[in-house]
Amino acid sequence: MSHFIIRTKHTKNVNGIRIEPGMQVEVITQSMSNPVTTNGGQPVIDAFHRIYGIDIKKAGCLNTTELEVIKI
């Protein structure tokens, strides 16, 4: 199992969703690969929805340009 911290890099206001730099979630996956690019980023989408109540995919931030991925 792998433990990742995913953190936003930039301020963004898209589709009524405001993203601030430094918003972060923790994701634990079975895979060793990047959770943003694996399985359509579903674990990351679920974590941001659970913690902040936002749809990170709808905001257009589900990519490595907008998100920093840190493997713990």
VOGU-3710 file (C-alpha; in Angstrom, 3 decimals, decimal comma):
1> mshfiirtkh> 0,000/0,000/0,000  1,154/3,522/-0,758  0,416/6,718/1,118  0,264/10,022/-0,798  -0,396/13,649/0,079  -1,987/15,615/-2,750  -1,773/19,404/-2,443  -3,111/22,182/-4,684  -0,555/24,587/-6,146  -2,570/27,542/-7,491
11> tknvngirie> -5,614/29,690/-6,818  -8,435/28,896/-9,202  -12,092/29,887/-9,427  -13,890/27,756/-12,026  -17,511/26,578/-12,356  -18,375/28,122/-8,983  -15,599/26,160/-7,251  -12,793/28,024/-5,514  -9,439/26,300/-5,113  -6,810/27,803/-2,821
21> pgmqvevitq> -3,112/26,882/-2,789  -2,218/24,473/-0,002  -5,511/22,577/0,156  -4,417/18,997/0,763  -5,775/15,502/1,154  -4,226/12,143/2,024  -4,830/9,128/-0,189  -3,866/5,517/0,470  -3,861/3,246/-2,574  -2,965/-0,326/-3,478
31> smsnpvttng> -0,927/0,948/-6,417  2,560/2,445/-6,239  1,816/4,837/-9,111  0,550/8,420/-9,017  -3,099/8,447/-7,777  -3,908/11,544/-9,864  -3,262/9,679/-13,107  -4,312/6,156/-12,045  -7,962/4,999/-12,333  -9,062/8,400/-13,570
41> gqpvidafhr> -7,954/9,977/-10,286  -11,032/8,641/-8,493  -9,366/8,304/-5,046  -8,254/11,952/-5,288  -11,701/13,105/-6,428  -13,319/11,247/-3,531  -10,849/12,641/-0,982  -11,357/16,280/-2,044  -15,121/15,769/-2,011  -15,007/14,181/1,449
51> iygidikkag> -12,716/16,824/3,019  -13,708/20,053/1,223  -17,017/19,204/-0,452  -15,697/20,185/-3,891  -15,406/18,371/-7,209  -11,743/18,771/-8,125  -12,390/17,284/-11,587  -15,199/19,757/-12,356  -12,833/22,567/-11,345  -10,374/21,310/-13,972
61> clnttelevi> -7,645/20,681/-11,404  -7,254/16,924/-11,701  -3,789/17,022/-13,272  -0,180/17,216/-12,191  0,101/20,859/-13,265  -2,410/21,912/-10,598  -1,707/19,217/-7,980  1,506/18,339/-6,193  1,832/14,661/-5,321  4,069/13,715/-2,395
71> ki> 4,712/10,047/-1,631  5,050/9,370/2,095
//
